[in-house]
Amino acid sequence: MKTQSPDTNIKAEKILISLLQKQSASEKFSHVRSLSEIAIRLSKRAIKRANKNLNEEQVNLLFIEYNYGKDLATKFRKFLNKIQK
């Protein structure tokens, strides 16, 4: 068997795969959700570091633009402006 990850020992990988297979669907989903949360947090932190002058709302809007497109970010910005009035 060839390893899925070239930097992981084959025995260790077999154990990791076995542990993953034994997890319930909710446990697997929890791990995916956690990894997604970490990726989003790190992305927003990188945006903030590159744009130190932005407030939290502006960072969130830039995150939306980078990940979901300028059109959605513009629509969301308009929505925020409408509900803040």
ChimeraX attribute file (.defattr): number of C-alpha atoms within 10 A of each C-alpha:
attribute: neighborCount
match mode: 1-to-1
recipient: residues
	/A:1	5
	/A:2	6
	/A:3	13
	/A:4	11
	/A:5	9
	/A:6	8
	/A:7	8
	/A:8	11
	/A:9	11
	/A:10	15
	/A:11	9
	/A:12	11
	/A:13	15
	/A:14	15
	/A:15	11
	/A:16	11
	/A:17	10
	/A:18	11
	/A:19	10
	/A:20	12
	/A:21	11
	/A:22	10
	/A:23	11
	/A:24	10
	/A:25	10
	/A:26	9
	/A:27	12
	/A:28	14
	/A:29	12
	/A:30	12
	/A:31	12
	/A:32	12
	/A:33	12
	/A:34	12
	/A:35	12
	/A:36	12
	/A:37	12
	/A:38	12
	/A:39	12
	/A:40	14
	/A:41	12
	/A:42	12
	/A:43	16
	/A:44	19
	/A:45	14
	/A:46	14
	/A:47	18
	/A:48	19
	/A:49	12
	/A:50	10
	/A:51	13
	/A:52	10
	/A:53	10
	/A:54	14
	/A:55	10
	/A:56	11
	/A:57	11
	/A:58	15
	/A:59	21
	/A:60	16
	/A:61	18
	/A:62	21
	/A:63	20
	/A:64	18
	/A:65	16
	/A:66	13
	/A:67	13
	/A:68	11
	/A:69	12
	/A:70	14
	/A:71	11
	/A:72	14
	/A:73	19
	/A:74	15
	/A:75	11
	/A:76	15
	/A:77	14
	/A:78	12
	/A:79	11
	/A:80	12
	/A:81	10
	/A:82	9
	/A:83	7
	/A:84	7
	/A:85	5
